[in-house]
Amino acid sequence: MSLVSLKEIMKDARKKEYAVGAFNVVNLEMVRGIIAAAEQEKAPVILEFAQVHFPLVPFETIVNIMVEAAKKAKTPVCVHFDHGDTFEAIVQGMKYGCTSVMVDRSNLEFEENIKQTKEIVKIAKVLGVSVEAELGALPAREGTEVIEGEAQIKAGDLYTDPQKAKAYVERTEIDALAIAYGTVHGIYLKKPVIDFNRLAEINKAANIPLVMHGGSGLNEAEYKKSIELGINKINYYSCLSNNVAIKIKARLDEMQKLGKTYYYHDINQWAIEFVKDEVSSVMRIFNSSGKA
C-alpha cells in the first residue's frame, strides 16, 4: 500500500485490464478529496502535478504534500510529475520525491525525442523512478478549452504510429507510453474522433502500459473500449476542475439565496467533498474500484 512507483501500479492494471485514474492537483483540498475517493473505492490512484501549473503553487511544496498523503494512504498511490517540459524540472521532480515522471518531448522529431527521453530514463533507473513518455501529439493543455477545429486535425498529422511506438519503447526502455489516438487536452467543444483500430495496433506493437491524455469528457463506452484495447492510465483533470468549480458556485449561490453566512474555509470543505464525488465516479468507470 501507500507510496508506489508507476511501474508497480501499472503491472496490476495491465494484468487485470483496468485503468488507474491519474488526477492533477493544484492544492491540498484536491489531494485530500482524491485520496478519500481512492480509500472509499479501494482503488489505486495516481496523484499528478504538471509543469504547466507551476504558477499556481510552488513545485516542492505541492510534491511534499502529495508524498506525505501517499505515505499515509490506505491504498497504493503513485506521485507523478506530469508533462515535464524541461530536463531541470524533471530532475527536480525526482529530487522532491516523485516516484514517476513524464518526459514530454512529443513536439520534437522522432530521433531527438528518443535521445532526450533516454537521458531521463538513465537517471530515473538509478533512483528507482518510473518514466512515462509521449509519442504523437495532443492539442492544447489541461485546464483549457480546445479551440474549435483542433479535434478534427487529420490523424496522420498527429496520431501515434504503431511501428514507431514499438521502436520507441524498445530504444527508450520507458515504463508507460502516452499516445495520441483522438483524444485532446482540455474541455471538448466538438466530439473527438477516436481511432480504436489504431489503439489496438499500438497496444499490440508496443506491448507496454498505454496512457490516455485528454481523458476528460469521453463517454463511458469510450473509456471502457479504450481500457479493453490497452489503456491502463487515464489522465483526468479538466472535467474534474471544471465540475468542482461549477458545484462550488452553485453552493455559494444557494447559501446567498438562503441568506446564510459563509466563509472561505467552507469552500475548502466543499472542494474536498466535490472532488471526492467526481473522482469516485470515474474510478468506477475505469474499473479500478476494488483493485487495491
Backbone as numpy.savetxt, mean C-alpha at the origin, in Angstrom:
# Nx Ny Nz CAx CAy CAz Cx Cy Cz
3.89 -13.02 15.67 3.06 -11.82 15.67 3.93 -10.57 15.67
3.30 -9.44 15.87 3.93 -8.11 15.94 4.74 -7.77 14.70
5.90 -7.15 14.87 6.66 -6.58 13.76 7.30 -7.67 12.89
6.98 -7.64 11.58 7.52 -8.63 10.64 7.95 -7.92 9.36
8.65 -8.64 8.51 9.07 -8.09 7.22 7.99 -8.34 6.17
8.11 -7.65 5.05 7.18 -7.86 3.94 7.33 -9.29 3.40
8.53 -9.76 3.32 8.78 -11.12 2.82 8.04 -12.15 3.65
8.07 -11.98 4.97 7.38 -12.91 5.86 5.87 -12.86 5.67
5.34 -11.66 5.60 3.90 -11.48 5.52 3.35 -11.91 4.16
4.18 -11.78 3.13 3.76 -12.17 1.78 3.80 -13.68 1.57
4.65 -14.37 2.29 4.79 -15.82 2.12 3.46 -16.53 2.36
2.79 -16.18 3.46 1.51 -16.82 3.78 0.42 -16.36 2.81
0.45 -15.07 2.45 -0.57 -14.54 1.53 -0.48 -15.23 0.17
0.73 -15.47 -0.29 0.94 -16.16 -1.57 0.45 -17.60 -1.49
0.77 -18.25 -0.39 0.41 -19.66 -0.20 -1.10 -19.86 -0.12
-1.78 -18.95 0.60 -3.22 -19.13 0.86 -4.10 -18.26 -0.04
-3.48 -17.55 -0.97 -4.20 -16.76 -1.98 -5.13 -15.70 -1.38
-4.52 -14.80 -0.61 -5.24 -13.62 -0.15 -4.32 -12.42 -0.31
-4.86 -11.24 -0.08 -4.06 -10.02 -0.18 -4.01 -9.32 1.16
-2.85 -8.82 1.51 -2.69 -8.05 2.74 -2.91 -6.58 2.41
-3.76 -5.92 3.17 -4.00 -4.50 2.96 -2.81 -3.68 3.42
-2.39 -2.73 2.58 -1.28 -1.83 2.89 -1.83 -0.42 2.94
-1.80 0.19 4.10 -2.49 1.46 4.33 -1.50 2.57 4.69
-1.46 3.59 3.88 -0.60 4.74 4.18 -1.15 5.50 5.38
-0.26 5.93 6.25 -0.66 6.69 7.43 0.06 8.03 7.45
-0.58 9.02 8.03 0.04 10.34 8.17 -0.06 10.88 9.59
-0.67 10.09 10.49 -0.76 10.53 11.89 -1.04 9.35 12.81
-1.04 9.61 14.11 -1.25 8.57 15.12 -2.63 7.96 15.02
-3.64 8.78 14.73 -5.01 8.29 14.68 -5.18 7.21 13.61
-4.54 7.41 12.46 -4.63 6.41 11.39 -3.95 5.11 11.82
-2.80 5.23 12.47 -2.10 4.04 12.96 -2.98 3.27 13.93
-3.58 3.98 14.87 -4.40 3.32 15.89 -5.64 2.67 15.28
-6.26 3.35 14.33 -7.44 2.80 13.69 -7.14 1.55 12.87
-6.01 1.57 12.15 -5.62 0.43 11.32 -5.26 -0.78 12.18
-4.49 -0.55 13.23 -4.11 -1.65 14.13 -5.36 -2.23 14.81
-6.28 -1.36 15.22 -7.52 -1.83 15.85 -8.32 -2.71 14.88
-8.35 -2.32 13.63 -9.06 -3.11 12.61 -8.39 -4.46 12.42
-7.06 -4.46 12.34 -6.31 -5.71 12.14 -6.54 -6.67 13.30
-6.54 -6.14 14.51 -6.75 -7.00 15.68 -8.18 -7.51 15.73
-9.14 -6.65 15.38 -10.53 -7.09 15.35 -10.74 -8.18 14.30
-10.15 -8.00 13.14 -10.33 -8.95 12.03 -9.38 -10.13 12.10
-8.43 -10.07 13.06 -7.39 -11.11 13.14 -6.69 -11.25 11.79
-6.25 -10.09 11.28 -5.65 -10.02 9.95 -4.24 -9.45 10.01
-3.34 -9.96 9.17 -2.04 -9.30 9.03 -2.24 -7.97 8.33
-1.32 -7.03 8.53 -1.51 -5.71 7.94 -0.16 -5.05 7.66
-0.17 -4.11 6.72 1.03 -3.35 6.38 0.77 -1.88 6.63
1.53 -1.28 7.52 1.48 0.16 7.75 2.51 0.81 6.83
2.09 1.81 6.07 3.00 2.44 5.12 3.11 3.94 5.37
4.24 4.48 4.98 4.41 5.93 4.92 5.12 6.23 3.61
4.56 7.14 2.84 5.09 7.44 1.51 5.92 8.72 1.51
6.93 8.74 0.66 7.80 9.92 0.58 7.03 11.16 0.17
5.98 11.00 -0.62 5.18 12.14 -1.04 4.51 12.83 0.15
4.43 12.13 1.28 3.79 12.69 2.48 4.77 13.31 3.46
6.02 13.47 3.07 7.01 14.10 3.94 6.56 15.46 4.49
5.87 16.30 3.68 5.46 17.60 4.22 4.43 17.51 5.35
3.80 16.36 5.52 2.71 16.24 6.50 3.18 15.87 7.90
4.29 15.16 8.00 4.77 14.71 9.31 6.24 14.34 9.18
7.06 14.60 10.20 8.48 14.21 10.14 8.64 12.71 9.94
9.52 12.34 9.04 9.73 10.95 8.66 10.06 10.07 9.87
11.07 10.45 10.62 11.51 9.63 11.76 10.40 9.50 12.81
9.66 10.58 13.03 8.60 10.58 14.04 7.51 9.56 13.70
7.03 9.60 12.47 5.92 8.70 12.10 6.39 7.26 12.05
7.62 7.00 11.60 8.11 5.62 11.56 8.26 5.07 12.97
8.75 5.89 13.90 8.85 5.44 15.29 7.49 5.05 15.85
6.47 5.85 15.53 5.11 5.55 15.98 4.63 4.23 15.37
4.88 4.05 14.08 4.46 2.83 13.38 5.15 1.59 13.95
6.45 1.69 14.18 7.22 0.55 14.69 6.77 0.17 16.10
6.58 1.16 16.96 6.14 0.87 18.33 4.75 0.24 18.34
3.87 0.74 17.48 2.51 0.17 17.39 2.57 -1.27 16.89
3.44 -1.50 15.92 3.59 -2.85 15.36 4.08 -3.84 16.41
5.06 -3.43 17.19 5.64 -4.31 18.21 4.61 -4.72 19.26
3.64 -3.84 19.52 2.63 -4.12 20.54 1.37 -4.77 19.98
1.28 -4.87 18.68 0.07 -5.40 18.04 -0.09 -6.90 18.28
-1.32 -7.37 18.22 -1.63 -8.79 18.41 -1.65 -9.55 17.09
-1.41 -8.85 16.00 -1.37 -9.47 14.69 -0.05 -9.10 14.00
0.37 -9.83 12.96 1.60 -9.48 12.25 1.47 -8.12 11.55
2.45 -7.26 11.75 2.45 -5.92 11.14 3.79 -5.66 10.47
3.73 -5.28 9.20 4.92 -4.86 8.48 4.93 -3.34 8.41
6.08 -2.73 8.67 6.22 -1.27 8.56 7.00 -0.99 7.27
6.35 -0.34 6.34 6.84 -0.22 4.97 7.01 1.25 4.55
8.13 1.54 3.91 8.34 2.87 3.32 7.90 2.81 1.87
6.86 3.57 1.55 6.20 3.47 0.25 6.73 4.51 -0.74
6.91 4.11 -1.97 7.32 5.02 -3.05 8.55 5.85 -2.68
9.63 5.14 -2.31 10.87 5.85 -2.05 11.44 6.41 -3.34
11.53 7.71 -3.43 11.98 8.36 -4.67 13.48 8.63 -4.70
14.11 8.64 -3.54 15.55 8.93 -3.49 16.29 7.86 -2.70
17.52 7.62 -3.06 18.37 6.65 -2.38 18.50 7.00 -0.90
18.71 8.29 -0.63 18.92 8.74 0.75 17.69 8.46 1.63
16.51 8.73 1.11 15.29 8.53 1.89 15.04 7.05 2.16
15.32 6.20 1.17 15.11 4.77 1.33 16.05 4.22 2.41
17.30 4.63 2.38 18.26 4.18 3.39 17.85 4.71 4.77
17.35 5.94 4.81 16.86 6.50 6.08 15.73 5.64 6.62
14.84 5.22 5.75 13.72 4.39 6.17 14.19 3.12 6.85
15.19 2.49 6.29 15.77 1.29 6.91 16.36 1.63 8.28
17.08 2.75 8.33 17.72 3.19 9.57 16.68 3.44 10.66
15.54 4.02 10.29 14.51 4.36 11.28 13.72 3.15 11.75
13.84 2.01 11.05 13.17 0.80 11.52 12.16 0.18 10.59
12.03 0.68 9.36 11.12 0.05 8.41 11.61 -1.37 8.10
10.71 -2.32 8.11 11.08 -3.70 7.81 10.94 -3.99 6.31
10.49 -2.99 5.58 10.34 -3.13 4.13 10.40 -1.75 3.50
10.96 -1.68 2.28 11.02 -0.41 1.55 10.62 -0.64 0.10
10.06 0.39 -0.51 9.75 0.32 -1.93 10.68 1.24 -2.70
11.36 0.66 -3.69 12.19 1.44 -4.59 11.33 1.81 -5.79
11.04 3.08 -5.96 10.21 3.50 -7.10 11.09 4.10 -8.18
11.51 3.26 -9.12 12.32 3.72 -10.26 11.58 3.44 -11.57
10.26 3.38 -11.48 9.44 3.03 -12.64 9.48 4.08 -13.74
9.95 5.28 -13.41 10.04 6.36 -14.40 11.32 6.27 -15.23
12.20 5.34 -14.87 13.48 5.23 -15.56 13.43 4.15 -16.64
14.41 4.17 -17.52 14.55 3.10 -18.51 14.81 1.78 -17.79
14.45 0.67 -18.43 14.49 -0.66 -17.84 15.85 -0.97 -17.18
16.93 -0.79 -17.90 18.24 -1.15 -17.37 18.64 -0.26 -16.19
18.31 1.02 -16.26 18.64 1.93 -15.15 17.78 1.61 -13.93
16.53 1.24 -14.17 15.63 0.82 -13.09 16.26 -0.37 -12.35
16.71 -1.35 -13.11 17.34 -2.54 -12.53 18.59 -2.16 -11.74
19.44 -1.34 -12.32 20.69 -0.94 -11.69 20.46 -0.28 -10.33
19.55 0.70 -10.30 19.31 1.43 -9.05 18.59 0.57 -8.01
17.71 -0.30 -8.47 16.99 -1.18 -7.55 17.96 -2.17 -6.91
18.89 -2.71 -7.67 19.86 -3.66 -7.15 20.74 -3.04 -6.06
21.01 -1.74 -6.18 21.81 -1.06 -5.16 21.10 -1.08 -3.80
19.79 -0.87 -3.84 19.01 -0.89 -2.61 18.88 -2.31 -2.08
18.63 -3.27 -2.96 18.49 -4.67 -2.54 19.74 -5.15 -1.82
20.89 -4.77 -2.31 22.17 -5.18 -1.71 22.26 -4.72 -0.26
21.88 -3.48 0.00 21.90 -2.95 1.36 20.83 -3.60 2.22
19.62 -3.72 1.66 18.49 -4.27 2.40 18.73 -5.70 2.87
19.33 -6.51 2.03 19.59 -7.91 2.38 20.49 -8.01 3.61
21.46 -7.14 3.69 22.38 -7.14 4.84 21.61 -6.82 6.12
20.62 -5.95 6.02 19.86 -5.49 7.19 18.60 -6.32 7.46
18.32 -7.29 6.60 17.12 -8.10 6.78 15.84 -7.37 6.44
15.95 -6.39 5.56 14.79 -5.59 5.13 14.30 -6.07 3.77
12.99 -6.18 3.61 12.41 -6.61 2.33 12.38 -5.44 1.36
12.33 -5.78 0.07 12.29 -4.74 -0.96 11.16 -5.01 -1.96
10.38 -3.98 -2.18 9.36 -3.96 -3.24 9.84 -2.97 -4.30
9.62 -3.28 -5.56 9.97 -2.35 -6.63 8.85 -2.35 -7.65
8.89 -1.39 -8.57 7.80 -1.22 -9.53 8.31 -1.28 -10.97
7.54 -1.96 -11.79 7.82 -2.03 -13.22 6.54 -1.71 -13.96
6.63 -0.77 -14.89 5.42 -0.20 -15.48 5.20 1.14 -14.81
4.11 1.81 -15.12 3.88 3.13 -14.53 2.41 3.37 -14.27
2.13 3.99 -13.11 0.77 4.34 -12.75 0.67 5.86 -12.67
-0.32 6.45 -13.36 -0.47 7.90 -13.31 -0.83 8.39 -11.91
-0.54 9.65 -11.66 -0.93 10.36 -10.43 -0.21 9.82 -9.20
-0.62 10.29 -8.03 -0.06 9.86 -6.75 -1.20 9.70 -5.75
-0.94 8.97 -4.66 -1.96 8.76 -3.64 -2.49 10.09 -3.12
-3.77 10.07 -2.78 -4.37 11.26 -2.19 -4.69 12.34 -3.18
-4.85 11.98 -4.47 -5.17 12.96 -5.50 -6.32 12.45 -6.34
-6.87 13.34 -7.16 -7.85 12.91 -8.15 -7.12 12.61 -9.44
-7.53 11.53 -10.09 -6.93 11.19 -11.38 -7.47 12.14 -12.43
-6.58 12.75 -13.19 -7.00 13.68 -14.24 -7.81 12.93 -15.28
-8.91 13.52 -15.70 -9.78 12.86 -16.65 -9.00 12.47 -17.89
-9.13 11.19 -18.23 -8.43 10.69 -19.41 -7.19 9.89 -19.07
-6.63 10.08 -17.88 -5.41 9.36 -17.51 -5.64 7.86 -17.46
-6.84 7.46 -17.00 -7.12 6.04 -16.87 -7.29 5.37 -18.23
-7.37 6.17 -19.29 -7.60 5.61 -20.61 -6.34 5.57 -21.47
-5.19 5.88 -20.86 -3.92 5.83 -21.60 -3.71 4.41 -22.13
-3.20 4.27 -23.32 -3.02 2.97 -23.94 -2.16 2.06 -23.07
-2.61 0.81 -22.97 -1.92 -0.15 -22.12 -0.45 -0.30 -22.50
-0.17 -0.31 -23.79 1.20 -0.50 -24.25 2.13 0.60 -23.80
1.59 1.75 -23.47 2.42 2.87 -23.05 2.92 2.73 -21.61
2.10 2.13 -20.75 2.42 2.12 -19.33 2.39 0.74 -18.67
1.62 -0.18 -19.19 1.41 -1.45 -18.50 2.68 -2.30 -18.45
2.77 -3.11 -17.40 3.93 -3.98 -17.19 3.97 -5.09 -18.24
5.15 -5.29 -18.80 5.36 -6.36 -19.77 5.73 -7.64 -19.01
5.01 -8.74 -19.22 5.26 -9.98 -18.47 6.69 -10.51 -18.57
7.26 -10.50 -19.76 8.61 -11.03 -19.94 9.67 -10.13 -19.30
9.42 -8.82 -19.37 10.32 -7.90 -18.68 10.21 -8.08 -17.16
9.00 -8.38 -16.71 8.80 -8.62 -15.28 9.61 -9.82 -14.81
9.61 -10.87 -15.60 10.38 -12.08 -15.27 11.87 -11.75 -15.15
12.40 -11.06 -16.14 13.82 -10.69 -16.13 14.14 -9.74 -14.98
13.23 -8.82 -14.72 13.42 -7.82 -13.66 13.53 -8.48 -12.29
12.63 -9.42 -12.02 12.63 -10.13 -10.73 13.90 -10.96 -10.58
14.29 -11.66 -11.63 15.47 -12.51 -11.57 16.75 -11.70 -11.36
16.83 -10.54 -12.00 18.06 -9.75 -11.93 18.15 -8.88 -10.67
17.03 -8.47 -10.13 17.05 -7.59 -8.94 16.96 -8.37 -7.63
16.32 -9.54 -7.65 16.09 -10.37 -6.46 15.23 -9.65 -5.43
14.24 -8.90 -5.91 13.30 -8.22 -5.02 12.34 -9.22 -4.39
11.60 -8.78 -3.36 10.67 -9.65 -2.64 9.23 -9.50 -3.10
8.90 -8.37 -3.73 7.54 -8.15 -4.23 7.61 -7.16 -5.39
6.73 -7.35 -6.36 6.74 -6.52 -7.56 5.43 -5.76 -7.72
5.52 -4.43 -7.73 4.36 -3.59 -8.02 4.22 -3.48 -9.53
3.01 -3.73 -10.03 2.81 -3.78 -11.47 1.70 -2.84 -11.91
1.71 -2.55 -13.21 0.67 -1.71 -13.82 -0.16 -2.57 -14.76
-1.44 -2.73 -14.42 -2.33 -3.50 -15.30 -3.71 -2.85 -15.41
-3.74 -1.54 -15.12 -4.98 -0.80 -15.32 -5.43 0.05 -14.16
-4.88 -0.18 -12.96 -5.23 0.67 -11.83 -4.39 1.95 -11.88
-4.87 2.99 -11.21 -4.14 4.25 -11.13 -4.24 4.79 -9.72
-3.27 5.59 -9.33 -3.30 6.21 -8.00 -4.42 7.24 -7.93
-4.94 7.42 -6.73 -5.90 8.50 -6.51 -7.35 8.08 -6.62
-8.22 9.08 -6.69 -9.67 8.87 -6.80 -10.05 8.80 -8.27
-10.70 7.72 -8.66 -11.07 7.54 -10.06 -12.20 8.48 -10.48
-12.00 9.14 -11.61 -13.06 9.93 -12.22 -13.69 9.18 -13.39
-12.98 8.16 -13.86 -13.50 7.29 -14.91 -13.24 5.84 -14.51
-14.05 4.95 -15.05 -13.88 3.53 -14.76 -12.53 3.06 -15.30
-11.70 2.45 -14.43 -10.40 1.96 -14.90 -10.56 0.76 -15.85
-9.60 0.60 -16.74 -9.60 -0.53 -17.67 -8.60 -1.56 -17.15
-9.11 -2.60 -16.50 -8.27 -3.60 -15.86 -7.97 -4.74 -16.84
-6.70 -5.02 -17.05 -6.27 -6.07 -17.97 -5.93 -7.33 -17.16
-6.94 -8.16 -16.90 -6.74 -9.35 -16.10 -5.89 -10.40 -16.82
-5.98 -10.45 -18.12 -5.15 -11.40 -18.87 -3.67 -11.08 -18.68
-3.36 -9.79 -18.72 -1.98 -9.37 -18.50 -1.53 -9.71 -17.08
-2.40 -9.50 -16.11 -2.07 -9.84 -14.72 -1.73 -11.33 -14.60
-2.54 -12.18 -15.21 -2.30 -13.61 -15.16 -0.95 -13.96 -15.79
-0.62 -13.31 -16.88 0.66 -13.57 -17.57 1.84 -13.11 -16.71
1.69 -11.95 -16.07 2.76 -11.44 -15.20 2.97 -12.38 -14.02
1.88 -12.82 -13.44 1.95 -13.72 -12.29 2.70 -15.01 -12.63
2.40 -15.56 -13.78 3.05 -16.79 -14.22 4.54 -16.57 -14.51
4.83 -15.45 -15.16 6.21 -15.17 -15.56 7.10 -14.77 -14.39
6.58 -13.91 -13.52 7.40 -13.37 -12.42 7.52 -14.33 -11.24
6.42 -15.05 -10.95 6.39 -16.02 -9.85 6.88 -15.41 -8.54
6.27 -14.30 -8.17 6.63 -13.55 -6.98 5.38 -12.83 -6.49
5.25 -12.51 -5.20 4.09 -11.73 -4.74 3.96 -10.43 -5.53
2.76 -10.18 -6.04 2.50 -8.98 -6.84 1.73 -7.95 -6.03
1.97 -6.69 -6.34 1.40 -5.58 -5.58 0.51 -4.72 -6.46
-0.69 -4.43 -5.97 -1.59 -3.50 -6.64 -1.45 -2.12 -6.00
-0.95 -1.16 -6.78 -1.00 0.23 -6.36 -2.25 0.83 -6.99
-2.72 1.96 -6.45 -3.98 2.49 -6.95 -5.13 1.58 -6.58
-5.07 1.03 -5.36 -6.07 0.05 -4.94 -7.38 0.63 -4.46
-7.52 1.94 -4.43 -8.78 2.55 -4.00 -9.78 2.56 -5.15
-11.04 2.29 -4.81 -12.11 2.54 -5.76 -12.52 1.44 -6.71
-11.89 0.27 -6.65 -12.34 -0.85 -7.47 -13.57 -1.48 -6.82
-14.31 -2.29 -7.58 -15.43 -2.98 -6.96 -14.95 -4.32 -6.39
-15.80 -4.94 -5.59 -15.40 -6.15 -4.88 -14.97 -7.26 -5.83
-15.68 -7.41 -6.92 -15.34 -8.46 -7.89 -13.96 -8.24 -8.50
-13.60 -6.97 -8.74 -12.28 -6.66 -9.32 -11.15 -6.96 -8.33
-11.40 -6.67 -7.06 -10.40 -7.01 -6.04 -10.20 -8.53 -5.99
-11.30 -9.25 -5.91 -11.23 -10.71 -5.75 -10.59 -11.38 -6.97
-10.91 -10.88 -8.15 -10.32 -11.43 -9.37 -8.82 -11.16 -9.39
-8.43 -9.99 -8.97 -7.00 -9.63 -8.92 -6.24 -10.53 -7.95
-6.85 -10.79 -6.80 -6.22 -11.66 -5.80 -6.10 -13.08 -6.34
-7.13 -13.54 -6.99 -7.13 -14.88 -7.59 -5.99 -15.04 -8.61
-5.65 -13.94 -9.28 -4.64 -13.98 -10.33 -3.24 -13.56 -9.87
-3.05 -13.41 -8.57 -1.68 -13.21 -8.08 -1.38 -11.97 -7.26
-2.36 -11.09 -7.05 -2.11 -9.91 -6.21 -2.13 -10.32 -4.74
-1.05 -10.02 -4.02 -0.95 -10.37 -2.60 -0.81 -9.17 -1.67
-0.64 -7.98 -2.24 -0.55 -6.75 -1.45 -1.35 -5.68 -2.18
-2.27 -5.03 -1.47 -3.09 -3.99 -2.08 -2.90 -2.68 -1.32
-2.37 -1.68 -2.01 -2.21 -0.35 -1.41 -3.55 0.38 -1.45
-4.00 0.82 -0.29 -5.33 1.42 -0.18 -5.22 2.68 0.68
-5.21 3.83 0.03 -5.09 5.08 0.79 -6.13 6.13 0.41
-6.27 6.42 -0.87 -7.08 7.57 -1.29 -8.52 7.48 -0.82
-9.16 6.33 -1.02 -10.55 6.17 -0.57 -10.64 6.18 0.95
-9.66 5.57 1.61 -9.64 5.59 3.07 -9.61 7.03 3.58
-8.67 7.80 3.09 -8.50 9.18 3.54 -9.73 10.03 3.20
-10.23 9.87 1.99 -11.39 10.64 1.54 -12.66 10.28 2.33
-12.90 8.99 2.51 -14.11 8.55 3.21 -14.11 8.97 4.67
-12.94 8.90 5.31 -12.84 9.32 6.71 -13.10 10.82 6.83
-12.55 11.60 5.90 -12.78 13.05 5.91 -14.27 13.37 5.75
-14.94 12.66 4.86 -16.38 12.87 4.64 -17.18 12.55 5.90
-16.82 11.47 6.57 -17.54 11.07 7.78 -17.30 12.05 8.93
-16.09 12.56 9.03 -15.79 13.55 10.08 -16.61 14.81 9.84
-16.67 15.25 8.58 -17.46 16.44 8.25 -18.93 16.22 8.60
-19.44 15.04 8.28 -20.84 14.74 8.58 -21.10 14.76 10.09
-20.15 14.23 10.86 -20.31 14.22 12.32 -20.26 15.65 12.87
-19.37 16.48 12.35 -19.30 17.88 12.77 -20.59 18.62 12.43
-21.12 18.38 11.23 -22.37 19.01 10.81 -23.52 18.59 11.72
-23.53 17.31 12.09 -24.57 16.78 12.97 -24.50 17.43 14.35
-23.28 17.54 14.90 -23.10 18.15 16.21 -23.53 19.61 16.21
-23.16 20.30 15.13 -23.52 21.71 15.03 -25.04 21.88 14.92
-25.66 21.01 14.15 -27.11 21.07 13.97 -27.84 20.85 15.28
-27.29 19.98 16.11 -27.90 19.68 17.41 -27.53 20.69 18.48
-26.64 21.63 18.11 -26.22 22.65 19.06 -25.29 22.13 20.13
-24.60 21.03 19.86 -23.69 20.45 20.84 -22.29 21.04 20.71
-21.61 21.14 21.83 -20.23 21.62 21.82 -19.30 20.49 21.45
-18.32 20.76 20.61 -17.35 19.74 20.24 -15.95 20.34 20.28
-14.97 19.45 20.40 -13.59 19.87 20.59 -12.68 19.15 19.59
-11.47 19.68 19.46 -10.53 19.09 18.50 -10.25 17.63 18.82
-10.14 17.30 20.13 -9.84 15.92 20.48 -10.98 14.97 20.12
-12.19 15.50 19.96 -13.29 14.66 19.50 -13.00 14.13 18.09
-12.44 14.99 17.26 -12.12 14.60 15.89 -11.10 13.47 15.89
-10.14 13.51 16.82 -9.16 12.43 16.90 -9.83 11.08 17.14
-10.76 11.07 18.08 -11.45 9.82 18.40 -12.33 9.35 17.25
-13.02 10.28 16.60 -13.84 9.91 15.45 -12.98 9.32 14.34
-11.82 9.92 14.13 -10.92 9.45 13.07 -10.52 8.00 13.31
-10.17 7.65 14.54 -9.80 6.27 14.86 -10.96 5.34 14.55
-12.15 5.73 14.96 -13.35 4.93 14.74 -13.62 4.72 13.25
-13.56 5.81 12.48 -13.89 5.73 11.06 -12.82 4.97 10.27
-11.55 5.16 10.64 -10.46 4.41 9.99 -10.64 2.92 10.26
-10.92 2.58 11.49 -11.12 1.18 11.86 -12.23 0.55 11.03
-13.35 1.25 10.90 -14.50 0.72 10.15 -14.15 0.50 8.67
-13.49 1.49 8.07 -13.14 1.40 6.65 -12.14 0.28 6.40
-11.11 0.21 7.23 -10.07 -0.81 7.04 -10.63 -2.21 7.29
-11.47 -2.35 8.29 -12.08 -3.66 8.56 -12.86 -4.17 7.37
-13.60 -3.28 6.74 -14.44 -3.69 5.61 -13.61 -4.15 4.42
-12.49 -3.47 4.13 -11.69 -3.89 2.98 -10.86 -5.13 3.31
-10.49 -5.32 4.57 -9.79 -6.55 4.94 -10.64 -7.77 4.64
-11.93 -7.67 4.89 -12.82 -8.78 4.58 -12.88 -9.04 3.09
-12.90 -7.97 2.30 -12.91 -8.11 0.84 -11.61 -8.73 0.35
-10.49 -8.32 0.94 -9.17 -8.84 0.54 -8.94 -10.28 1.01
-9.87 -10.80 1.81 -9.80 -12.17 2.32 -8.65 -12.38 3.30
-8.22 -11.28 3.94 -7.13 -11.41 4.93 -7.66 -11.57 6.35
-8.95 -11.35 6.55 -9.54 -11.54 7.89 -9.39 -13.01 8.32
-8.99 -13.19 9.57 -8.83 -14.53 10.11 -7.53 -15.22 9.71
-6.63 -14.50 9.03 -5.39 -15.12 8.56 -4.20 -14.88 9.51
-4.42 -14.12 10.58 -3.31 -13.83 11.51 -3.14 -14.98 12.49
